Amino acid sequence: MSDMIELSQHLRMNGKDEENLLDRTVQGVITRPLDRPEGPLKVSGTATYADEDHPPGTVHGWFVRAPIAKGWVTGLNTAELRAMPGVLAVMRDDRLIHHPAQGQQGSAPPQGPSEVTYAGQPVALVIAETFEQARNAALAARLQLIDQSDRAVLAADPSDYETPKGKQAATGDLDKAMAEAAFTLDEQYSTPSMSHSAMEPHAAVAWWEDGKLTLRGSYQMLKTNVAELADAVGVSPKKVRILSPYVGGGFGGKLGIGHEGVGAAIAAQRLGRPVAIALHRRNVHEATHRRSESRQRVRLAADAEGRLTGLGHEAWVSSMFGDDFSEPVTQATPFTYAGENRVIGHHVARLNLTAPGSMRAPGEAIGVPVIEMAMDELAERSGLDPVAFRIRNIPDKDPTSGKPFSSNRLEDCLRRGAERFGWADRPQPGTRREGEWLIGMGMASAVRVNMLQNSKAAVILLADGTARVETDMTDIGTGSYAILTQIAAEALGLPMERVTTVLGDSDLPPSSGSGGSFGAASSGSSVLLAAQALRRELARRMDCAPEDLTLKDGHAIAANRARPLSDVLAGDSLRAEGEIDRGLNETTTRQASWGAQFAEVAVSTVTGEIRLRRLSAVFAAGRILNEKTARSQCIGGMIFGIGSALTEEVAHDPRDGHFVNRDLAEYHIPVNLDVPHIDIEFLDDRDPYANPMQAKGIGELACCGTAGAIANAVANATGKRFRDLPMTLDKVLAALD
């Protein structure tokens, strides 16, 4: 019987990565556009998602939701519902309403009325033998209510907003810069509330055994989800296990434990049976968090040569009462462009709407397009080409903090993108026409902050020379299974098929989870560190220094000797745990991923329809770990941007905030015919301050500039500026009349 030898490696990112291991390995699987190992399971329908794997005896839950936005639930026809076919329980419990994902602590069941803070809020839970019976009973619920519904729109009165001190910044004198500038812009823009609309609705299945809770759910960050769920049900985190092997999209909407997870756990504990709760699409829109709407004011001042002397970006957003989160609209503005006089402002209104939360590229997704629309307009006013104007205003260091950039490839992206797209052929505004169609080109910079999170992973090198990666990291469609397999295979010199990756189990080493475009870099770095620890042990057994060891095709090579790994291991198995720590680099350097995006549109003068003809982008995001999954992420991100520009908008009734368009029939996401050919190029890039793989986030970067590029293309086509997104037919027709 073989021994299991334990190893470890821990790294804090305090300074440059000097080793750059992945540029010296020779297996040749890193970066390559390789298929997802779990792909066949997904396309054959055998990959089991949250609501597809029920333990024997599972019963089903359906939420009763509040029809008002503010007030109290004082009663429910519980006895009538309890008598309906198949109904096992009707639960009113404030833990169904307030839970850690919304910044609230778990509480005991209510002794009196339950407070309502937004329309669609779960206020009770019906459990029945079948899904249909639970739904039927919940829809028959009659609530007794005290209705205090109030406004649900951003107010114009500044006194209605909170202005958090930590989210304001000012340097120099922007008013003076505006007064003295050769060219200025002072405009207001708006973006709507948006819904995540992931393919897989939120779902959870919970069961208890010997005092321990197991929950199978659709979640992104298991380490924090365990803590949230444990707090909500009142047990130690050691008694909670979450399984999320496959997640059908998240986009930030599944970062925290949702009502369905808390409800399933509480109901399973009370009934002593497994409970499944799967949300209907309308439940997803109404009872999970959204992206906040925004109103933004941009002020730009430039001298006669087109150099920025002033920059102001202020945002007004909404949040729920008592919630710390608000959309960080201005996150990238302080460091993207120069200008010594600046004002950054952030203002928050408290509304009785579903809580806002992180949605793909929170902040930049709606802040960067607005800045890019403003930059484009000022370039036009100053008589400069939009690409040249941006290049002229790229700073040498972070203008606000003075931090050096860890890497800034924006100019390279802009120049290469313009060349690749054929930017030199861009027409003058409103001059190119094909029948009823006005044709235009537009562009925008793309920028997204880069982050690293603490993360752990184990890599086990078995006695037969195969390897297994273990971490609680999730795959939300981003390619985690493929990327982590490639990293381990490359570092250990193994073919991909000899590495197995196990994810989505909170009993495994805790990772960063999926979010903020830090998932691949953080969890991947922990895998690489574990593999480095294994390499050191293999080098010791080969009697050579680690830097003199070559691993390829399952062999260890040193001093002109090649031995199969199984021989080197001599019956032992090695388990190494790697841990990456974010360290100080993010505080000493300004880190970001960069890109440039270009669009060509046709605008109908008859219907107001905007048709995208081409989208093109060039990105610099450090080392690309898998060209296929990276390209897929960029295509998805750019489609997200199409939605922001042209179709997506949550419509809230201004009287009480209820969703008007609460399903995919009325909440319009881009579909196949809305999406043109998308051309993508990755620059060869490394960022030694980011992490030991020198890779950076890319999944959110791709959606940051797209809406701006499209809006600027529409302006070029029509000669009209659109400052309120999305650019729907009615807005276009009104502008063209």
PEWO-V450630 format. One record per residue. RES is the residue in one small letter. PHI is phi in whole degrees, 0 to 359 (none if undefined). PSI is psi in whole degrees, 0 to 359 (none if undefined). OMEGA is omega in whole degrees, -180 to 180 (* if undefined). Layout:
<<RES;PHI;PSI;OMEGA> <RES;PHI;PSI;OMEGA>>
This chain:
<<m;none;134;-175> <s;282;156;174> <d;272;151;173> <m;253;111;-178> <i;263;127;-175> <e;265;133;179> <l;227;168;178> <s;201;159;172> <q;210;132;-179> <h;235;135;-180> <l;226;130;170> <r;258;132;-179> <m;279;83;176> <n;242;83;-178> <g;112;183;-176> <k;289;149;168> <d;280;116;-177> <e;265;340;-173> <e;282;318;178> <n;48;54;-173> <l;302;319;-173> <l;289;349;171> <d;273;354;-178> <r;246;351;178> <t;282;163;-170> <v;232;4;-179> <q;294;327;173> <g;81;25;178> <v;256;343;-179> <i;286;145;-179> <t;78;329;-174> <r;300;150;-179> <p;280;70;-175> <l;270;154;-178> <d;290;159;176> <r;286;131;179> <p;300;326;-179> <e;271;3;-177> <g;305;312;179> <p;301;325;179> <l;294;320;-177> <k;289;316;-176> <v;285;341;178> <s;266;357;179> <g;78;14;-178> <t;259;357;171> <a;282;121;-173> <t;270;119;177> <y;271;180;-166> <a;306;315;-174> <d;264;19;-177> <e;247;7;-178> <d;220;90;-176> <h;258;130;172> <p;296;158;177> <p;304;141;178> <g;83;12;-178> <t;293;135;173> <v;247;175;-167> <h;233;148;-180> <g;240;152;175> <w;216;134;-176> <f;278;141;164> <v;270;128;-173> <r;241;150;-175> <a;288;134;176> <p;271;0;-180> <i;243;164;-177> <a;264;339;-177> <k;205;134;179> <g;148;214;-174> <w;218;144;168> <v;265;120;-178> <t;251;350;180> <g;190;164;-178> <l;208;143;179> <n;284;60;-173> <t;301;313;-176> <a;299;319;179> <e;296;316;180> <l;293;320;-178> <r;298;333;-178> <a;275;355;-178> <m;285;156;-176> <p;305;130;173> <g;80;351;-176> <v;289;130;-179> <l;255;329;-178> <a;199;149;171> <v;233;114;-171> <m;249;132;166> <r;243;119;-174> <d;207;123;-177> <d;298;343;176> <r;291;341;174> <l;287;337;-175> <i;264;311;-177> <h;247;127;179> <h;212;169;-170> <p;303;330;-179> <a;296;342;177> <q;253;17;176> <g;77;18;180> <q;247;155;177> <q;267;153;175> <g;297;153;-178> <s;217;168;179> <a;288;160;175> <p;305;145;-174> <p;291;146;175> <q;262;349;-178> <g;216;213;-178> <p;297;152;176> <s;256;134;-178> <e;282;141;176> <v;248;132;-179> <t;238;355;174> <y;197;153;179> <a;291;134;-178> <g;94;358;-179> <q;296;132;174> <p;296;129;179> <v;236;350;176> <a;201;165;-178> <l;225;128;176> <v;258;129;177> <i;246;131;-180> <a;218;171;-177> <e;295;325;-179> <t;235;160;177> <f;302;315;-177> <e;294;320;179> <q;295;320;179> <a;295;316;179> <r;296;315;-178> <n;300;316;-179> <a;291;317;-179> <a;298;324;180> <l;287;344;177> <a;269;2;-178> <a;293;141;174> <r;237;115;-178> <l;267;142;168> <q;266;127;-168> <l;227;149;163> <i;251;111;-172> <d;266;117;177> <q;237;30;-175> <s;304;142;-174> <d;231;187;-179> <r;298;156;-178> <a;221;35;179> <v;228;155;177> <l;295;131;-178> <a;274;158;177> <a;273;341;-177> <d;282;117;-180> <p;301;335;-179> <s;291;347;179> <d;276;2;-175> <y;244;147;167> <e;273;147;179> <t;233;87;-176> <p;300;128;-176> <k;300;322;-177> <g;288;354;-177> <k;245;22;177> <q;239;147;177> <a;207;143;177> <a;209;137;174> <t;223;147;179> <g;68;207;-177> <d;227;94;-177> <l;294;320;180> <d;300;318;179> <k;293;319;179> <a;298;320;179> <m;295;320;-178> <a;292;328;-175> <e;262;355;-173> <a;286;152;174> <a;286;325;-179> <f;224;137;-179> <t;223;162;172> <l;217;134;176> <d;216;97;-173> <e;225;159;176> <q;249;144;-179> <y;227;160;176> <s;219;147;173> <t;229;149;-175> <p;270;169;168> <s;294;148;-177> <m;224;158;180> <s;245;143;-178> <h;297;315;175> <s;53;46;176> <a;296;154;-177> <m;301;315;179> <e;271;119;176> <p;297;161;177> <h;299;136;-178> <a;204;153;177> <a;207;145;174> <v;232;126;-175> <a;234;146;173> <w;208;154;-178> <w;244;139;174> <e;218;122;178> <d;54;42;177> <g;79;4;180> <k;249;134;-179> <l;265;130;170> <t;243;132;-180> <l;230;127;174> <r;258;116;-173> <g;216;174;179> <s;257;89;-173> <y;223;157;-172> <q;258;331;-170> <m;226;86;-168> <l;294;326;-179> <k;301;311;179> <t;282;328;179> <n;298;323;177> <v;299;314;-180> <a;296;318;180> <e;297;313;-177> <l;293;319;178> <a;300;318;179> <d;296;319;-177> <a;294;322;-177> <v;262;355;173> <g;79;39;176> <v;231;170;176> <s;290;143;175> <p;305;335;179> <k;294;344;-179> <k;257;17;180> <v;235;131;175> <r;232;131;179> <i;242;135;178> <l;244;123;177> <s;219;66;-177> <p;292;330;178> <y;223;133;180> <v;233;122;-176> <g;275;59;-180> <g;92;146;-180> <g;218;306;179> <f;57;23;-177> <g;98;343;-178> <g;289;348;-179> <k;238;26;178> <l;293;320;-177> <g;249;161;175> <i;298;134;-179> <g;258;179;179> <h;304;322;-176> <e;295;324;179> <g;290;315;179> <v;295;314;-179> <g;298;316;180> <a;296;320;-179> <a;294;314;-179> <i;294;316;-179> <a;295;320;179> <a;296;324;179> <q;293;319;-178> <r;287;321;-175> <l;271;342;-176> <g;70;25;179> <r;222;155;174> <p;296;140;-179> <v;233;132;177> <a;246;135;174> <i;229;118;176> <a;241;128;-176> <l;278;138;169> <h;292;156;-179> <r;304;323;179> <r;293;324;175> <n;298;320;-179> <v;300;314;-179> <h;295;319;-171> <e;274;330;-169> <a;244;8;173> <t;240;164;-170> <h;285;163;-172> <r;234;171;166> <r;274;136;180> <s;294;148;165> <e;292;164;178> <s;214;150;165> <r;239;130;-174> <q;230;137;173> <r;247;128;178> <v;240;130;174> <r;238;128;178> <l;231;139;176> <a;231;133;-180> <a;225;149;178> <d;278;184;-175> <a;296;338;179> <e;266;4;178> <g;82;24;176> <r;260;130;-177> <l;294;132;173> <t;248;346;180> <g;209;146;-180> <l;212;123;176> <g;234;134;178> <h;218;111;179> <e;238;141;-176> <a;229;139;174> <w;244;121;-176> <v;227;175;179> <s;241;160;174> <s;207;168;179> <m;279;156;177> <f;299;129;177> <g;83;2;-178> <d;264;134;-180> <d;281;336;-174> <f;282;139;166> <s;213;146;-174> <e;304;119;-176> <p;278;67;-170> <v;305;321;-172> <t;267;17;-170> <q;304;319;-177> <a;266;346;-174> <t;301;317;-174> <p;300;337;-174> <f;240;358;-176> <t;284;316;-177> <y;231;159;-179> <a;283;182;-179> <g;128;109;-170> <e;283;339;179> <n;256;120;-172> <r;210;152;175> <v;223;123;174> <i;244;123;-177> <g;231;145;-178> <h;221;125;-174> <h;226;138;-171> <v;235;127;173> <a;259;142;177> <r;263;116;-177> <l;235;155;176> <n;274;69;176> <l;232;163;173> <t;311;141;-176> <a;301;133;170> <p;285;156;178> <g;201;186;-178> <s;294;128;172> <m;228;147;-170> <r;335;118;-176> <a;58;57;179> <p;304;131;-177> <g;97;286;-175> <e;295;328;-176> <a;300;329;178> <i;246;344;179> <g;275;316;-179> <v;296;314;178> <p;303;322;180> <v;293;314;176> <i;301;320;-179> <e;290;326;174> <m;295;319;179> <a;292;317;179> <m;300;321;180> <d;296;318;-179> <e;291;322;178> <l;291;325;175> <a;301;317;179> <e;296;317;-180> <r;295;328;-178> <s;269;0;177> <g;76;23;-179> <l;251;149;173> <d;297;136;-177> <p;302;324;178> <v;292;313;-180> <a;298;321;180> <f;298;317;179> <r;294;315;-180> <i;301;321;-179> <r;297;338;-174> <n;246;20;173> <i;281;125;-177> <p;281;158;177> <d;281;335;178> <k;211;171;178> <d;301;114;-175> <p;295;334;-177> <t;276;312;-175> <s;262;340;-175> <g;81;2;180> <k;292;145;173> <p;287;150;173> <f;286;137;172> <s;294;328;176> <s;189;134;177> <n;227;105;-177> <r;251;20;-176> <l;299;315;-179> <e;299;318;179> <d;299;319;179> <c;295;317;-179> <l;297;314;-178> <r;293;314;-179> <r;292;322;179> <g;296;317;179> <a;297;318;179> <e;296;315;-176> <r;293;324;-175> <f;278;338;-173> <g;83;42;-176> <w;299;334;-179> <a;298;340;-179> <d;270;6;-178> <r;299;131;-178> <p;280;166;169> <q;290;151;-176> <p;306;131;174> <g;71;19;-173> <t;251;343;-177> <r;257;127;-175> <r;221;141;173> <e;231;94;-176> <g;64;234;180> <e;281;355;-171> <w;260;129;171> <l;267;134;-173> <i;247;135;180> <g;210;161;177> <m;237;145;177> <g;214;163;180> <m;213;166;177> <a;202;149;168> <s;286;154;174> <a;235;134;179> <v;211;141;178> <r;215;131;178> <v;303;145;178> <n;255;136;-176> <m;227;155;173> <l;231;138;178> <q;240;152;175> <n;301;137;-175> <s;203;146;179> <k;233;152;174> <a;206;153;173> <a;246;140;172> <v;237;125;-177> <i;249;121;176> <l;259;109;-174> <l;279;163;-174> <a;299;334;-179> <d;275;5;177> <g;87;11;172> <t;261;166;-176> <a;226;156;177> <r;225;133;176> <v;258;134;180> <e;227;125;176> <t;196;156;-180> <d;278;9;177> <m;308;146;179> <t;253;157;174> <d;242;106;-177> <i;261;27;-176> <g;101;2;-174> <t;272;346;179> <g;101;25;-178> <s;301;319;179> <y;302;315;-178> <a;292;312;-174> <i;296;313;-178> <l;292;326;175> <t;296;316;-180> <q;297;318;-179> <i;298;312;180> <a;296;317;-179> <a;297;317;-180> <e;295;313;-176> <a;291;331;-178> <l;259;2;178> <g;65;46;-178> <l;238;145;169> <p;297;151;-177> <m;306;321;-175> <e;291;351;178> <r;261;11;177> <v;236;130;176> <t;247;135;179> <t;245;128;180> <v;245;124;-175> <l;230;173;167> <g;70;34;178> <d;224;117;-175> <s;292;350;174> <d;283;349;179> <l;273;168;-179> <p;308;135;-173> <p;286;126;-179> <s;260;185;174> <s;290;333;-169> <g;80;177;-177> <s;261;119;178> <g;169;154;173> <g;64;16;-175> <s;58;23;177> <f;257;356;-172> <g;297;307;-177> <a;295;316;-178> <a;294;319;-176> <s;285;305;-179> <s;292;324;178> <g;296;322;178> <s;295;322;179> <s;293;324;175> <v;295;316;180> <l;298;319;180> <l;295;320;177> <a;298;319;179> <a;294;325;177> <q;296;322;177> <a;297;321;177> <l;295;320;179> <r;298;321;179> <r;298;319;180> <e;292;321;178> <l;294;321;178> <a;296;320;177> <r;300;318;-179> <r;287;336;176> <m;270;1;178> <d;59;49;178> <c;215;166;175> <a;287;149;-179> <p;306;323;-179> <e;288;347;178> <d;263;2;-179> <l;266;133;173> <t;243;132;178> <l;241;125;-179> <k;204;134;175> <d;53;39;176> <g;79;15;-180> <h;237;147;172> <a;259;130;-174> <i;233;128;177> <a;201;140;177> <a;51;45;178> <n;62;21;174> <r;245;135;176> <a;238;125;-180> <r;230;138;174> <p;302;144;-180> <l;301;325;180> <s;299;326;177> <d;290;318;-180> <v;297;322;-179> <l;287;332;175> <a;51;46;177> <g;89;350;179> <d;275;156;167> <s;244;141;-179> <l;246;131;175> <r;240;122;180> <a;239;137;175> <e;250;127;178> <g;253;142;179> <e;223;125;175> <i;257;139;179> <d;237;132;-175> <r;301;333;176> <g;61;211;-173> <l;255;355;-171> <n;300;325;-178> <e;287;343;177> <t;266;340;-179> <t;259;342;178> <t;229;154;173> <r;268;117;-176> <q;248;136;178> <a;202;158;167> <s;261;151;-170> <w;231;156;177> <g;193;169;173> <a;222;133;-175> <q;234;143;-174> <f;227;144;-178> <a;221;146;170> <e;238;131;-177> <v;232;160;168> <a;236;132;-177> <v;241;123;-180> <s;283;128;176> <t;280;352;-179> <v;265;312;-175> <t;254;345;-174> <g;81;4;-179> <e;293;139;174> <i;251;120;177> <r;249;127;175> <l;279;129;178> <r;262;320;-179> <r;212;146;167> <l;229;138;-180> <s;218;146;-179> <a;209;149;172> <v;234;130;-176> <f;235;146;172> <a;235;107;-175> <a;224;45;-179> <g;67;203;179> <r;293;130;174> <i;275;124;-173> <l;277;327;176> <n;209;114;-174> <e;297;328;-178> <k;287;311;-179> <t;290;326;177> <a;296;315;178> <r;298;320;178> <s;298;318;177> <q;298;320;-180> <c;292;319;177> <i;299;314;178> <g;298;318;179> <g;296;321;-180> <m;289;327;174> <i;295;322;172> <f;306;315;180> <g;295;326;175> <i;300;315;178> <g;301;316;179> <s;299;321;-176> <a;284;322;-165> <l;238;332;-167> <t;228;325;-165> <e;273;131;179> <e;193;117;171> <v;283;126;178> <a;260;112;175> <h;261;135;172> <d;294;121;-174> <p;295;345;-179> <r;284;321;-176> <d;217;0;174> <g;86;1;-178> <h;292;151;-179> <f;290;128;175> <v;273;321;-178> <n;245;82;-169> <r;256;25;174> <d;210;175;-174> <l;282;355;172> <a;286;329;-176> <e;245;336;173> <y;269;108;-165> <h;267;106;172> <i;266;154;-180> <p;298;139;177> <v;243;183;-171> <n;308;314;-176> <l;286;349;177> <d;275;347;-169> <v;252;119;178> <p;276;186;170> <h;298;134;180> <i;244;119;-178> <d;256;128;-174> <i;228;137;174> <e;228;139;175> <f;253;129;173> <l;285;145;173> <d;293;118;-168> <d;214;149;173> <r;218;142;174> <d;231;100;-175> <p;290;348;178> <y;269;348;-173> <a;284;311;-176> <n;182;171;-177> <p;292;346;174> <m;273;347;-177> <q;59;32;178> <a;255;158;178> <k;224;168;-177> <g;291;145;-179> <i;226;337;-173> <g;298;326;179> <e;267;331;179> <l;308;319;-171> <a;294;336;-178> <c;267;357;-171> <c;284;325;-176> <g;256;348;-170> <t;300;311;-178> <a;298;323;177> <g;295;318;179> <a;297;319;-180> <i;292;315;179> <a;299;321;179> <n;290;327;176> <a;293;320;178> <v;296;321;177> <a;297;320;178> <n;294;322;-179> <a;291;316;-170> <t;260;341;-172> <g;76;10;-180> <k;241;142;178> <r;262;134;178> <f;246;121;-174> <r;246;3;179> <d;237;111;-179> <l;268;151;-3> <p;283;159;180> <m;273;85;-177> <t;274;169;-173> <l;303;319;-177> <d;297;321;180> <k;292;321;-179> <v;293;313;-179> <l;298;319;179> <a;298;322;-179> <a;287;329;-176> <l;275;343;-180> <d;293;none;*>>
